Amino acid sequence: MAATRVLVVDDSLTMRAMISGALERIPNVEIVGLANGADEARRLTAQLKPDVMTLDVEMPGMSGMEYLAEVMATRPMPVIMFSSRTEAGAEISIEALRLGAIDCLPKPRVASAAELDKIIANLAKRIKAAKGSTVVKTAPEPVPVASFAWNGRLIAIGGDTSSTKALFDLFGSFPVNGPPVLVVQHLTAGLVAAMVTKLDGKVPPRVLLAAEGMAVEPGHVYFAPQGDAHLVLDGWPAGKLRLLRRDLVAGERPSISLMFASIARAAAGEAVGMLLAPESEDGGTGLRALLAAGSYAVAPSGRSFTLSHKLIAQPLAGEDITRTVLKLCSL
């Protein structure tokens, strides 16, 4: 297997050395270039054609956010952002992910072994996911569906950090009275609340952080809170949300699979499950439970997605996903 070619972009010589040093310790990764800003990165990208870019958020001249938007509009590739503000600046992180970055990581504060080990673990995971991902050029703002009549099906979505742009695009196309949606998204600590706030201000449906006993209603998207509980559905129709404070499932809490499985029990055949995280170990078991219960399932298949229902399977891509899931949930 060919090595993943990485370009490191940061205006700090120290940070370029630390990030490249961490990358050098990851198997099957090759650092093809170091750039001190957008101008040099633009030249090296054309010359070296990297597979993945790491990019500093705060740079003099053209900022990392501005350059990220340019990359996604002209030569899209998987981009991992680094920022000294990602832990405190959740809104900045979400905006980077909305623009198309696959992750936004905090810069190391000191050049200690523990900090480097943390960087290596995060980079290894994200680069593995980036290797098989498809990044498309920035599309025009989605246009919401104007007319929609709900048939009683709900949608359940599992994703990770790299699913952020897809979720903005998906919900941006939803009508204000669209089907109810439950979401478990595995994000860096502290980002779920910022994701909910940002989405709620940009898309037609109401976007909420799920709470114990909350009614599940059309026109609403419910995100699982981060960290200490699993999100499950209790009953359908007239469903209620439950937050189960139990052990991790497949290393995660909240668990995508546990949410899917609860919907398979509560709303057999009346749901559409969507798994947007291609490298996630969480979600596959629950998606199979939904299929066994007669529901529909959308999951990654190679570089595209496949819609499955019993013996029916068809490829999906781009806007086809939104149109298809809305059609499955309409009269």
C-alpha positions as CSV (number, residue, x, y, z in Angstrom):
1,M,0.0,0.0,0.0
2,A,1.4,3.4,-1.0
3,A,2.2,5.8,1.9
4,T,-0.2,8.7,2.6
5,R,1.6,11.8,1.5
6,V,1.2,14.8,3.9
7,L,1.9,18.5,3.6
8,V,2.3,20.4,6.9
9,V,1.3,24.0,6.8
10,D,2.1,26.3,9.9
11,D,3.7,29.7,10.2
12,S,5.6,28.5,13.3
13,L,8.8,26.7,12.7
14,T,8.5,25.0,16.1
15,M,5.0,23.7,15.3
16,R,6.1,22.5,11.9
17,A,8.8,20.5,13.6
18,M,6.6,19.1,16.3
19,I,3.8,18.1,13.9
20,S,6.1,16.6,11.3
21,G,8.0,14.8,14.1
22,A,4.7,13.2,15.2
23,L,3.8,12.3,11.6
24,E,7.2,10.6,11.1
25,R,6.4,8.1,13.8
26,I,3.1,7.0,12.2
27,P,3.5,3.9,9.9
28,N,2.9,4.4,6.2
29,V,2.9,8.2,6.3
30,E,5.3,10.3,4.3
31,I,5.9,14.0,4.8
32,V,6.3,15.5,1.4
33,G,6.6,19.2,2.3
34,L,6.6,21.9,5.0
35,A,4.9,25.3,4.2
36,N,5.0,28.5,6.3
37,G,1.8,29.9,5.0
38,A,-0.9,29.9,2.3
39,D,1.4,31.1,-0.6
40,E,4.0,28.4,0.0
41,A,1.3,25.8,0.6
42,R,-0.4,26.7,-2.7
43,R,2.9,26.2,-4.6
44,L,3.9,23.0,-2.8
45,T,0.4,21.5,-3.3
46,A,0.6,22.0,-7.1
47,Q,4.1,20.7,-7.2
48,L,3.9,17.7,-4.7
49,K,0.2,16.7,-4.9
50,P,-0.2,15.6,-1.3
51,D,-3.0,13.2,-0.2
52,V,-3.6,15.1,3.1
53,M,-2.8,18.5,4.5
54,T,-2.4,19.7,8.1
55,L,-3.2,23.4,8.4
56,D,-2.8,26.0,11.1
57,V,-6.0,28.0,11.9
58,E,-4.1,31.2,12.9
59,M,-1.6,32.4,10.3
60,P,-0.5,35.9,9.2
61,G,-1.7,37.1,5.8
62,M,-4.3,34.6,4.6
63,S,-5.6,32.8,7.6
64,G,-5.9,29.1,7.8
65,M,-9.7,29.3,7.7
66,E,-9.6,31.4,4.5
67,Y,-7.1,29.1,2.9
68,L,-9.2,26.1,3.9
69,A,-12.2,27.6,2.1
70,E,-9.9,28.1,-1.0
71,V,-8.7,24.5,-0.9
72,M,-12.2,23.1,-0.7
73,A,-13.3,25.3,-3.6
74,T,-10.3,24.6,-5.9
75,R,-8.4,21.4,-5.0
76,P,-10.3,19.6,-2.3
77,M,-8.4,17.2,-0.1
78,P,-8.6,15.9,3.4
79,V,-7.5,18.7,5.7
80,I,-6.7,18.3,9.5
81,M,-6.7,21.7,11.2
82,F,-4.5,22.7,14.2
83,S,-5.3,25.6,16.5
84,S,-4.2,26.9,19.8
85,R,-7.9,27.9,20.3
86,T,-9.7,24.6,19.4
87,E,-10.3,23.6,23.0
88,A,-11.7,27.0,24.1
89,G,-12.9,28.1,20.6
90,A,-15.5,25.5,19.8
91,E,-17.2,27.7,17.4
92,I,-14.0,28.1,15.3
93,S,-13.6,24.3,15.3
94,I,-17.2,23.7,14.1
95,E,-16.8,26.4,11.3
96,A,-13.6,24.6,10.1
97,L,-15.4,21.3,10.0
98,R,-18.4,22.9,8.2
99,L,-16.0,24.2,5.6
100,G,-14.8,20.7,5.0
101,A,-11.9,19.9,7.4
102,I,-12.0,16.3,8.6
103,D,-10.9,17.3,12.1
104,C,-9.7,20.3,14.2
105,L,-7.1,19.4,16.8
106,P,-5.5,21.5,19.6
107,K,-1.9,22.4,19.1
108,P,0.5,20.9,21.7
109,R,1.4,23.3,24.5
110,V,4.8,21.8,25.2
111,A,7.1,19.5,23.4
112,S,6.7,16.7,25.9
113,A,6.5,12.9,25.2
114,A,2.9,12.8,26.5
115,E,1.9,15.7,24.2
116,L,3.5,14.1,21.2
117,D,1.9,10.7,22.0
118,K,-1.5,12.5,22.0
119,I,-0.8,14.1,18.7
120,I,0.3,10.8,17.2
121,A,-2.8,9.0,18.3
122,N,-5.1,11.7,16.9
123,L,-3.2,12.1,13.6
124,A,-3.0,8.3,13.1
125,K,-6.7,7.9,13.5
126,R,-7.6,10.9,11.3
127,I,-5.1,10.0,8.5
128,K,-6.4,6.5,8.4
129,A,-9.9,7.8,7.9
130,A,-8.7,10.4,5.3
131,K,-7.0,7.8,3.1
132,G,-10.2,6.3,1.9
133,S,-12.4,9.4,2.1
134,T,-13.8,11.3,-0.8
135,V,-13.6,15.1,-0.5
136,V,-15.7,17.1,-3.1
137,K,-15.6,20.8,-4.1
138,T,-17.6,23.2,-2.0
139,A,-21.1,23.2,-3.3
140,P,-23.6,26.1,-3.4
141,E,-25.7,26.5,-0.2
142,P,-28.4,23.8,-0.1
143,V,-31.9,24.8,-0.9
144,P,-34.6,23.5,1.5
145,V,-37.4,21.3,0.2
146,A,-40.5,23.5,-0.1
147,S,-43.3,20.9,0.2
148,F,-43.3,17.9,2.5
149,A,-45.9,15.6,4.0
150,W,-44.6,13.2,6.7
151,N,-45.5,9.5,6.6
152,G,-44.5,8.7,10.2
153,R,-40.9,7.4,9.6
154,L,-38.0,8.9,11.6
155,I,-34.4,9.2,10.7
156,A,-31.4,8.1,12.9
157,I,-27.9,9.2,12.0
158,G,-24.5,8.1,13.3
159,G,-21.4,10.1,12.4
160,D,-18.0,11.4,13.5
161,T,-16.0,14.6,13.1
162,S,-15.6,14.1,9.4
163,S,-19.4,14.0,9.0
164,T,-19.9,17.6,10.0
165,K,-20.1,19.1,6.5
166,A,-22.4,16.3,5.4
167,L,-24.8,17.1,8.3
168,F,-24.9,20.8,7.5
169,D,-25.6,20.0,3.8
170,L,-28.2,17.4,4.7
171,F,-30.2,19.5,7.2
172,G,-29.8,22.6,5.1
173,S,-31.9,20.8,2.5
174,F,-34.6,19.6,5.0
175,P,-38.0,21.3,5.1
176,V,-39.0,23.1,8.3
177,N,-41.6,20.4,8.9
178,G,-39.3,17.5,8.0
179,P,-39.1,14.1,9.7
180,P,-37.8,13.9,13.2
181,V,-34.1,13.0,13.4
182,L,-31.9,11.5,16.1
183,V,-28.1,12.0,15.8
184,V,-25.1,10.5,17.6
185,Q,-22.0,12.3,16.4
186,H,-18.6,11.4,17.9
187,L,-16.8,14.8,18.2
188,T,-13.8,16.1,20.1
189,A,-14.8,16.9,23.7
190,G,-16.9,20.0,24.1
191,L,-18.0,20.4,20.4
192,V,-21.5,18.9,20.4
193,A,-23.1,21.9,22.0
194,A,-21.4,24.2,19.6
195,M,-22.5,22.0,16.7
196,V,-26.1,22.2,17.8
197,T,-26.0,26.0,18.2
198,K,-24.3,26.5,14.8
199,L,-26.7,24.1,13.0
200,D,-29.8,25.6,14.7
201,G,-28.9,29.0,13.4
202,K,-28.3,27.8,9.8
203,V,-30.9,25.1,8.9
204,P,-34.7,25.0,8.6
205,P,-35.5,22.3,11.2
206,R,-35.1,23.1,14.9
207,V,-31.8,21.5,16.3
208,L,-31.7,20.6,20.0
209,L,-29.5,18.8,22.5
210,A,-31.5,15.8,23.5
211,A,-32.8,15.6,27.1
212,E,-34.4,12.9,29.2
213,G,-38.1,12.5,28.4
214,M,-38.1,14.9,25.4
215,A,-40.9,14.2,22.9
216,V,-39.8,13.3,19.4
217,E,-41.6,15.5,16.9
218,P,-41.4,16.4,13.2
219,G,-39.4,19.4,12.3
220,H,-36.8,18.7,15.0
221,V,-33.3,17.2,15.1
222,Y,-32.0,15.8,18.4
223,F,-28.3,15.5,19.1
224,A,-27.1,13.1,21.8
225,P,-25.2,15.0,24.6
226,Q,-21.5,14.2,24.8
227,G,-19.9,11.8,27.1
228,D,-21.9,10.5,30.0
229,A,-25.0,8.8,28.6
230,H,-26.4,6.9,25.6
231,L,-29.3,8.3,23.5
232,V,-32.2,5.8,22.9
233,L,-35.8,5.9,21.7
234,D,-38.6,4.8,24.0
235,G,-41.8,4.0,22.1
236,W,-43.1,4.9,18.6
237,P,-45.2,6.7,17.5
238,A,-45.4,9.3,20.3
239,G,-41.8,8.4,21.1
240,K,-39.7,9.8,24.0
241,L,-36.0,10.2,24.3
242,R,-34.1,8.4,27.1
243,L,-30.5,9.0,28.3
244,L,-29.0,5.8,29.7
245,R,-26.0,6.2,31.9
246,R,-24.3,2.9,31.2
247,D,-20.9,1.6,30.2
248,L,-19.3,2.4,26.9
249,V,-20.4,0.3,23.9
250,A,-17.8,-0.4,21.2
251,G,-15.6,2.1,23.1
252,E,-18.1,4.9,22.7
253,R,-20.7,6.8,24.8
254,P,-23.1,7.8,23.4
255,S,-23.1,4.7,21.1
256,I,-24.5,4.9,17.5
257,S,-25.2,1.1,17.6
258,L,-27.2,1.4,20.8
259,M,-29.3,4.2,19.4
260,F,-29.9,2.3,16.2
261,A,-30.9,-0.9,18.1
262,S,-33.3,1.0,20.3
263,I,-35.0,2.4,17.2
264,A,-35.2,-1.1,15.7
265,R,-37.1,-2.2,18.8
266,A,-39.3,0.8,19.2
267,A,-40.1,1.6,15.5
268,A,-39.5,-1.6,13.5
269,G,-39.8,-0.8,9.8
270,E,-40.6,2.8,10.4
271,A,-37.1,4.3,10.4
272,V,-34.2,5.2,8.1
273,G,-30.7,4.6,9.6
274,M,-27.8,6.5,8.2
275,L,-24.1,5.8,9.1
276,L,-21.9,8.6,7.8
277,A,-18.6,7.6,9.5
278,P,-16.8,5.2,7.1
279,E,-14.1,4.2,9.6
280,S,-16.2,4.0,12.7
281,E,-16.2,0.7,14.7
282,D,-19.5,1.9,16.2
283,G,-22.7,1.7,14.2
284,G,-22.5,-1.4,12.0
285,T,-24.2,-3.7,14.5
286,G,-27.0,-1.3,15.2
287,L,-27.5,-0.7,11.4
288,R,-27.9,-4.4,10.8
289,A,-30.5,-4.5,13.6
290,L,-32.5,-1.8,11.8
291,L,-32.3,-3.8,8.6
292,A,-33.4,-7.0,10.3
293,A,-36.4,-5.1,11.7
294,G,-37.5,-4.0,8.2
295,S,-36.1,-0.4,8.2
296,Y,-33.9,1.2,5.6
297,A,-30.2,1.7,6.0
298,V,-27.7,4.1,4.3
299,A,-24.0,3.2,4.8
300,P,-20.7,3.9,3.1
301,S,-19.8,1.5,0.2
302,G,-16.4,2.1,-1.2
303,R,-16.3,5.8,-2.1
304,S,-20.1,6.2,-2.2
305,F,-23.1,5.2,-0.2
306,T,-25.6,2.4,-0.5
307,L,-29.2,2.4,0.5
308,S,-30.4,-1.1,1.6
309,H,-33.8,-2.5,2.5
310,K,-34.2,-6.3,2.6
311,L,-33.1,-7.4,-0.9
312,I,-33.0,-3.8,-2.3
313,A,-29.7,-2.0,-2.6
314,Q,-28.8,1.0,-4.7
315,P,-25.8,3.4,-4.8
316,L,-26.3,7.0,-3.6
317,A,-24.1,10.1,-3.9
318,G,-24.4,13.8,-3.2
319,E,-27.9,15.2,-3.3
320,D,-29.3,11.8,-4.0
321,I,-28.9,11.0,-0.3
322,T,-31.1,13.9,0.8
323,R,-33.7,13.4,-1.8
324,T,-33.9,9.6,-1.2
325,V,-34.2,9.8,2.6
326,L,-36.8,12.5,2.4
327,K,-38.8,10.5,-0.1
328,L,-38.7,7.5,2.2
329,C,-40.2,9.7,5.0
330,S,-42.9,11.3,2.9
331,L,-46.4,10.3,1.8
